[in-house]
Amino acid sequence: MRAADPQKNKRKTKMAVRKAVLKQLADYFAKKGQMMSPAEYKANDDAPIRFMVAKRPFGSWSRMQQMIEVNFPKQWAVANKLPLSEPAPQPAAAVKAKAKETS
């Protein structure tokens, strides 16, 4: 029987922490209605977590913002005052298939 890989458990824990921090920050920025710079975030007294705790799992503030954009697109849109995206249009193959069925 193989021993459990301690690195694998460490990675899972790190990813869980990263996801939890990302969710808190995404919700906070959506509530505030803007993505903040590090200076703006530090100046706010109602931040959900300290700046260094927020930045540490990602390595940089811009990396954290990129991950919010990818993982939490709704909060990203609200924070950046973007219109919420509509469902993607059907692929051309599906449209052609429907056209053949009606013909």
C-alpha positions in Angstrom: 0.0 0.0 0.0 1.3 3.4 -0.9 1.7 6.1 1.7 -0.3 9.3 1.2 1.5 12.1 -0.5 1.8 14.9 1.9 2.4 17.4 -0.9 -0.9 16.5 -2.5 -2.8 17.3 0.8 -0.8 20.5 1.1 -1.9 21.6 -2.4 -5.5 20.8 -1.7 -5.4 22.9 1.4 -3.7 25.7 -0.3 -6.3 25.7 -3.1 -9.1 25.7 -0.6 -7.7 28.7 1.2 -7.1 30.5 -2.1 -10.7 29.9 -3.2 -12.1 31.0 0.2 -10.1 34.2 0.2 -11.0 34.8 -3.4 -14.8 34.4 -2.7 -14.6 36.9 0.2 -12.7 39.5 -1.9 -15.0 39.0 -4.9 -18.1 39.6 -2.7 -16.5 42.6 -1.0 -15.6 44.3 -4.3 -19.0 43.6 -5.8 -20.6 45.1 -2.7 -18.4 48.2 -3.0 -19.0 48.4 -6.7 -15.3 48.8 -7.7 -12.1 46.9 -7.9 -9.7 48.6 -5.5 -6.0 49.2 -5.7 -3.9 47.9 -2.8 -3.7 51.5 -1.3 -7.5 51.9 -1.5 -8.0 48.4 0.0 -5.7 49.1 2.9 -7.4 52.5 3.6 -10.8 50.9 4.1 -11.7 49.9 7.6 -14.4 47.5 6.6 -12.2 45.1 4.5 -13.1 41.5 5.2 -9.5 40.4 5.6 -6.2 42.1 6.1 -4.3 43.1 2.9 -1.3 40.7 3.4 -3.7 37.8 4.1 -5.6 38.7 0.9 -2.5 39.0 -1.2 -0.4 36.1 0.1 -2.1 33.1 -1.5 -1.8 34.8 -5.0 1.6 36.4 -4.9 0.4 39.7 -6.3 -2.7 41.9 -6.2 -3.1 41.8 -10.0 -3.0 38.0 -10.0 -5.8 38.0 -7.4 -7.8 40.3 -9.6 -7.3 38.0 -12.6 -8.5 35.0 -10.6 -11.6 36.9 -9.5 -12.3 37.7 -13.2 -12.0 34.0 -14.2 -13.6 32.3 -11.2 -16.3 34.9 -10.2 -17.4 36.6 -13.4 -20.7 38.0 -11.9 -18.9 39.7 -9.0 -16.3 41.0 -11.5 -18.9 42.5 -13.7 -20.6 44.2 -10.8 -17.4 45.5 -9.4 -16.3 46.9 -12.8 -19.8 48.1 -13.7 -19.9 45.9 -16.8 -23.2 44.6 -18.2 -23.8 41.0 -17.1 -23.0 38.8 -20.1 -25.8 37.1 -21.8 -25.8 33.4 -22.7 -23.3 32.5 -25.5 -24.8 32.3 -29.0 -25.3 28.8 -30.4 -22.4 27.4 -32.4 -22.7 27.5 -36.2 -23.0 23.7 -36.4 -26.1 23.7 -34.2 -27.7 26.4 -36.3 -27.0 24.5 -39.5 -28.4 21.3 -38.0 -31.7 23.2 -37.1 -31.8 24.6 -40.6 -31.6 21.1 -42.2 -34.4 19.8 -39.9 -36.8 22.5 -41.0 -36.0 22.1 -44.7 
